[in-house]
Amino acid sequence: MPYKEKEIEKKYYSIGEVAEKFKVATSLIRYWEGEFDIIKPKKDKKGNRRFTREDLDKIQLIYHLVKEKGYTLAGAQEIIKKDLHKIQDTASMIQRLHEIRSFLTEIRDNLDAKQGEQ
């Protein structure tokens, strides 16, 4: 079995990288930072935001509530204040299920390609 290198996890992400990950504008990330108390990125000497993995998880939660579920900002804020841990668990479970689905789809496509070669 070939050796598989462990993927290196970044400690900090720029606002551009965060926006690209969620396919939104950087201005939206800055706006959400002002609207939601749970997003608190560190800032370097130049004032550039540096988001941690924890910040990304919180942005993922907000993205899920606002963009995928259709909540208003006020509605999302209320839900986060009431049941933050429950919502985080649900959102992470949904994210994991999406990853599993993508993986299974990739396997199916590979199997279909191999059968097409025969």
C-alpha positions as CSV (number, residue, x, y, z in Angstrom):
1,M,0.0,0.0,0.0
2,P,1.5,3.4,-1.0
3,Y,2.4,5.9,1.7
4,K,-0.2,8.7,1.9
5,E,1.1,12.0,3.1
6,K,-0.9,13.7,5.8
7,E,-2.5,16.9,4.5
8,I,-1.2,20.0,6.2
9,E,-3.9,22.1,7.9
10,K,-3.4,25.8,7.8
11,K,-3.7,27.6,11.1
12,Y,-4.9,30.9,9.8
13,Y,-6.9,31.9,6.6
14,S,-7.2,35.3,5.0
15,I,-10.5,36.8,4.3
16,G,-10.1,36.1,0.6
17,E,-9.5,32.4,1.2
18,V,-12.6,32.3,3.5
19,A,-14.7,34.1,0.9
20,E,-13.5,31.7,-1.8
21,K,-14.3,28.6,0.3
22,F,-17.9,29.7,0.7
23,K,-18.1,31.3,-2.8
24,V,-19.2,34.7,-1.4
25,A,-17.8,38.2,-1.5
26,T,-15.3,39.3,1.1
27,S,-17.6,42.2,1.9
28,L,-20.2,39.6,3.0
29,I,-17.7,38.0,5.4
30,R,-16.9,41.4,6.9
31,Y,-20.6,42.2,7.2
32,W,-21.4,38.9,9.0
33,E,-18.4,39.7,11.3
34,G,-20.2,42.9,12.4
35,E,-23.6,41.2,12.6
36,F,-22.7,38.0,14.5
37,D,-20.9,38.1,17.8
38,I,-19.5,34.6,17.3
39,I,-17.2,35.6,14.5
40,K,-14.0,37.1,16.0
41,P,-11.0,36.8,13.7
42,K,-7.6,37.8,14.9
43,K,-6.0,40.8,13.2
44,D,-2.3,41.2,12.3
45,K,-0.3,44.4,12.6
46,K,-1.6,45.6,9.3
47,G,-5.2,45.0,10.4
48,N,-5.7,42.1,8.1
49,R,-8.2,39.5,9.4
50,R,-6.8,36.0,10.2
51,F,-9.5,33.4,10.5
52,T,-9.0,30.2,12.5
53,R,-10.5,26.8,11.8
54,E,-13.0,27.6,14.6
55,D,-14.0,30.8,12.8
56,L,-14.5,28.9,9.6
57,D,-16.8,26.5,11.4
58,K,-18.9,29.4,12.8
59,I,-19.0,31.0,9.3
60,Q,-20.1,27.6,7.9
61,L,-22.9,27.6,10.5
62,I,-24.1,31.1,9.5
63,Y,-23.8,30.3,5.8
64,H,-25.9,27.2,6.4
65,L,-28.6,29.1,8.2
66,V,-28.7,32.2,6.0
67,K,-27.9,30.9,2.5
68,E,-29.0,27.3,2.6
69,K,-32.0,27.4,5.0
70,G,-33.1,30.9,4.1
71,Y,-33.2,32.5,7.5
72,T,-33.0,36.2,7.9
73,L,-30.0,37.6,9.7
74,A,-32.2,38.3,12.8
75,G,-33.6,34.8,12.6
76,A,-30.2,33.2,12.4
77,Q,-28.9,35.4,15.3
78,E,-31.9,34.2,17.4
79,I,-31.3,30.5,16.6
80,I,-27.5,30.9,17.4
81,K,-28.3,32.5,20.7
82,K,-30.8,29.8,21.7
83,D,-29.2,26.6,20.5
84,L,-25.7,27.2,19.3
85,H,-24.3,23.8,20.1
86,K,-27.3,21.9,18.7
87,I,-27.2,23.9,15.5
88,Q,-23.4,23.4,15.2
89,D,-23.8,19.6,15.6
90,T,-26.5,19.5,13.0
91,A,-24.6,21.7,10.5
92,S,-21.4,19.6,10.9
93,M,-23.4,16.4,10.4
94,I,-24.9,17.8,7.2
95,Q,-21.5,18.9,6.0
96,R,-20.1,15.4,6.7
97,L,-23.0,13.8,4.8
98,H,-22.3,16.1,1.8
99,E,-18.6,15.0,1.9
100,I,-19.7,11.3,2.0
101,R,-22.1,11.8,-0.9
102,S,-19.3,13.4,-3.0
103,F,-17.0,10.5,-2.1
104,L,-19.5,7.9,-3.1
105,T,-20.4,9.7,-6.3
106,E,-16.7,9.7,-7.2
107,I,-16.4,6.0,-6.6
108,R,-19.5,5.4,-8.7
109,D,-18.1,7.5,-11.5
110,N,-14.8,5.6,-11.4
111,L,-16.5,2.3,-11.5
112,D,-18.6,3.4,-14.5
113,A,-15.5,4.6,-16.3
114,K,-13.7,1.3,-15.7
115,Q,-16.7,-0.7,-16.9
116,G,-16.8,1.5,-20.0
117,E,-13.2,0.6,-20.7
118,Q,-13.9,-3.2,-20.7
